[in-house]
């Protein structure tokens, strides 16, 4: 995230993956600020991140541990709310 951007109040990450080759442990999500997750189906996880105002924009906002082939997991959408 660019250091000059205003700190968002909310970011929603949608991550798609191949359920046959990727295993995700959503309880192990880490990063800056608060996080919640939702698994709407067997091949998608949605992570809601609420960054704090002292967020280090040079570091990762979320870390999602997974096992499997990295080419079988992709960030398909990230929506930022700056209200």
TORMIRO-495174 format. One record per atom (N, C-alpha, C): residue in one letter; x, y, z. Coordinates in steps of 0.1 Angstrom, whole numbers, always signed. Layout:
N
@res A px X py Y pz Z
...
END
This chain:
83
@res X px +9 py -12 pz +0
@res X px +0 py +0 pz +0
@res X px +9 py +12 pz +0
@res X px +6 py +22 pz -8
@res X px +14 py +34 pz -9
@res X px +14 py +42 pz +4
@res X px +26 py +46 pz +8
@res X px +27 py +53 pz +21
@res X px +19 py +66 pz +21
@res X px +16 py +72 pz +10
@res X px +10 py +85 pz +9
@res X px -6 py +84 pz +9
@res X px -11 py +72 pz +7
@res X px -25 py +71 pz +8
@res X px -31 py +72 pz +22
@res X px -43 py +77 pz +23
@res X px -50 py +78 pz +36
@res X px -52 py +64 pz +41
@res X px -51 py +62 pz +54
@res X px -54 py +49 pz +60
@res X px -69 py +45 pz +58
@res X px -72 py +34 pz +52
@res X px -86 py +30 pz +50
@res X px -92 py +26 pz +63
@res X px -105 py +27 pz +64
@res X px -113 py +23 pz +75
@res X px -116 py +8 pz +74
@res X px -116 py +3 pz +62
@res X px -120 py -11 pz +60
@res X px -115 py -16 pz +46
@res X px -110 py -28 pz +45
@res X px -106 py -34 pz +33
@res X px -112 py -48 pz +32
@res X px -119 py -51 pz +21
@res X px -124 py -65 pz +20
@res X px -116 py -72 pz +9
@res X px -109 py -83 pz +12
@res X px -102 py -91 pz +3
@res X px -110 py -103 pz -1
@res X px -111 py -106 pz -14
@res X px -117 py -118 pz -18
@res X px -107 py -126 pz -25
@res X px -105 py -138 pz -20
@res X px -94 py -147 pz -24
@res X px -101 py -160 pz -29
@res X px -97 py -164 pz -42
@res X px -102 py -176 pz -48
@res X px -91 py -186 pz -48
@res X px -95 py -199 pz -46
@res X px -85 py -210 pz -46
@res X px -91 py -223 pz -51
@res X px -82 py -232 pz -55
@res X px -86 py -245 pz -60
@res X px -87 py -254 pz -47
@res X px -99 py -258 pz -44
@res X px -101 py -266 pz -31
@res X px -94 py -279 pz -32
@res X px -91 py -284 pz -44
@res X px -84 py -297 pz -45
@res X px -69 py -296 pz -42
@res X px -63 py -285 pz -44
@res X px -49 py -283 pz -42
@res X px -44 py -274 pz -31
@res X px -54 py -266 pz -26
@res X px -50 py -256 pz -16
@res X px -58 py -259 pz -3
@res X px -51 py -258 pz +8
@res X px -57 py -259 pz +21
@res X px -54 py -246 pz +29
@res X px -65 py -240 pz +34
@res X px -64 py -227 pz +41
@res X px -68 py -229 pz +55
@res X px -61 py -223 pz +64
@res X px -64 py -223 pz +78
@res X px -68 py -209 pz +82
@res X px -81 py -206 pz +81
@res X px -85 py -192 pz +83
@res X px -83 py -187 pz +98
@res X px -82 py -196 pz +107
@res X px -80 py -192 pz +121
@res X px -66 py -187 pz +123
@res X px -57 py -190 pz +113
@res X px -43 py -185 pz +114
@res X px -40 py -172 pz +107
@res X px -51 py -165 pz +102
@res X px -49 py -152 pz +95
@res X px -42 py -143 pz +105
@res X px -32 py -136 pz +101
@res X px -26 py -126 pz +109
@res X px -24 py -113 pz +102
@res X px -18 py -103 pz +108
@res X px -16 py -90 pz +102
@res X px -19 py -78 pz +111
@res X px -20 py -67 pz +105
@res X px -22 py -55 pz +112
@res X px -37 py -52 pz +114
@res X px -41 py -47 pz +126
@res X px -55 py -44 pz +128
@res X px -63 py -56 pz +131
@res X px -76 py -54 pz +131
@res X px -86 py -65 pz +133
@res X px -90 py -72 pz +120
@res X px -93 py -85 pz +121
@res X px -97 py -92 pz +109
@res X px -108 py -101 pz +112
@res X px -117 py -103 pz +102
@res X px -127 py -113 pz +103
@res X px -127 py -121 pz +89
@res X px -133 py -132 pz +89
@res X px -133 py -140 pz +76
@res X px -147 py -146 pz +74
@res X px -150 py -149 pz +62
@res X px -162 py -156 pz +58
@res X px -158 py -166 pz +47
@res X px -164 py -178 pz +47
@res X px -161 py -188 pz +37
@res X px -175 py -190 pz +29
@res X px -178 py -182 pz +19
@res X px -191 py -183 pz +13
@res X px -193 py -196 pz +5
@res X px -182 py -202 pz +1
@res X px -183 py -215 pz -7
@res X px -170 py -222 pz -5
@res X px -168 py -233 pz -12
@res X px -156 py -241 pz -10
@res X px -144 py -236 pz -17
@res X px -145 py -226 pz -25
@res X px -134 py -221 pz -33
@res X px -131 py -206 pz -31
@res X px -137 py -200 pz -21
@res X px -136 py -185 pz -18
@res X px -135 py -183 pz -3
@res X px -126 py -173 pz +0
@res X px -126 py -168 pz +14
@res X px -126 py -153 pz +12
@res X px -134 py -147 pz +21
@res X px -135 py -132 pz +21
@res X px -129 py -128 pz +35
@res X px -119 py -119 pz +34
@res X px -113 py -114 pz +47
@res X px -116 py -99 pz +48
@res X px -122 py -95 pz +59
@res X px -125 py -81 pz +62
@res X px -115 py -76 pz +71
@res X px -107 py -66 pz +67
@res X px -97 py -61 pz +76
@res X px -100 py -47 pz +80
@res X px -99 py -44 pz +93
@res X px -101 py -31 pz +98
@res X px -88 py -25 pz +103
@res X px -80 py -19 pz +95
@res X px -66 py -14 pz +99
@res X px -67 py -4 pz +110
@res X px -57 py -3 pz +118
@res X px -56 py +7 pz +128
@res X px -49 py +20 pz +122
@res X px -51 py +31 pz +128
@res X px -45 py +43 pz +123
@res X px -30 py +44 pz +123
@res X px -24 py +35 pz +131
@res X px -9 py +35 pz +131
@res X px -3 py +24 pz +122
@res X px -11 py +20 pz +112
@res X px -7 py +10 pz +103
@res X px +6 py +13 pz +96
@res X px +15 py +3 pz +95
@res X px +28 py +4 pz +89
@res X px +25 py +1 pz +74
@res X px +25 py +11 pz +65
@res X px +21 py +8 pz +51
@res X px +32 py +2 pz +43
@res X px +44 py +0 pz +50
@res X px +55 py -7 pz +43
@res X px +54 py -22 pz +46
@res X px +45 py -26 pz +54
@res X px +44 py -41 pz +58
@res X px +31 py -46 pz +53
@res X px +30 py -59 pz +53
@res X px +18 py -66 pz +49
@res X px +6 py -63 pz +58
@res X px -6 py -61 pz +52
@res X px -18 py -58 pz +60
@res X px -24 py -71 pz +65
@res X px -24 py -82 pz +57
@res X px -29 py -95 pz +61
@res X px -19 py -106 pz +57
@res X px -18 py -116 pz +64
@res X px -11 py -128 pz +60
@res X px -20 py -140 pz +61
@res X px -22 py -147 pz +50
@res X px -31 py -159 pz +50
@res X px -23 py -171 pz +48
@res X px -20 py -179 pz +58
@res X px -13 py -191 pz +57
@res X px -21 py -202 pz +48
@res X px -14 py -208 pz +39
@res X px -20 py -219 pz +31
@res X px -10 py -229 pz +28
@res X px -14 py -241 pz +24
@res X px -5 py -251 pz +19
@res X px -11 py -255 pz +5
@res X px -1 py -258 pz -4
@res X px -5 py -262 pz -17
@res X px +3 py -254 pz -27
@res X px -1 py -254 pz -40
@res X px +6 py -248 pz -51
@res X px +1 py -233 pz -52
@res X px +11 py -224 pz -51
@res X px +8 py -210 pz -50
@res X px +1 py -205 pz -63
@res X px +2 py -212 pz -74
@res X px -5 py -207 pz -86
@res X px -20 py -211 pz -86
@res X px -24 py -218 pz -76
@res X px -38 py -222 pz -74
@res X px -46 py -213 pz -64
@res X px -39 py -202 pz -60
@res X px -46 py -192 pz -51
@res X px -44 py -178 pz -57
@res X px -54 py -170 pz -56
@res X px -53 py -157 pz -62
@res X px -62 py -147 pz -55
@res X px -57 py -135 pz -53
@res X px -65 py -124 pz -48
@res X px -73 py -119 pz -60
@res X px -86 py -121 pz -59
@res X px -95 py -117 pz -70
@res X px -101 py -104 pz -69
@res X px -102 py -98 pz -57
@res X px -107 py -85 pz -55
@res X px -103 py -79 pz -42
@res X px -100 py -66 pz -41
@res X px -98 py -59 pz -29
@res X px -106 py -46 pz -30
@res X px -115 py -44 pz -20
@res X px -123 py -32 pz -20
@res X px -120 py -24 pz -8
@res X px -116 py -11 pz -10
@res X px -112 py -2 pz +1
@res X px -123 py +8 pz +4
@res X px -126 py +10 pz +17
@res X px -135 py +20 pz +21
@res X px -128 py +30 pz +29
@res X px -128 py +43 pz +25
@res X px -121 py +53 pz +32
@res X px -130 py +63 pz +39
@res X px -143 py +59 pz +42
@res X px -152 py +68 pz +49
@res X px -147 py +72 pz +63
END
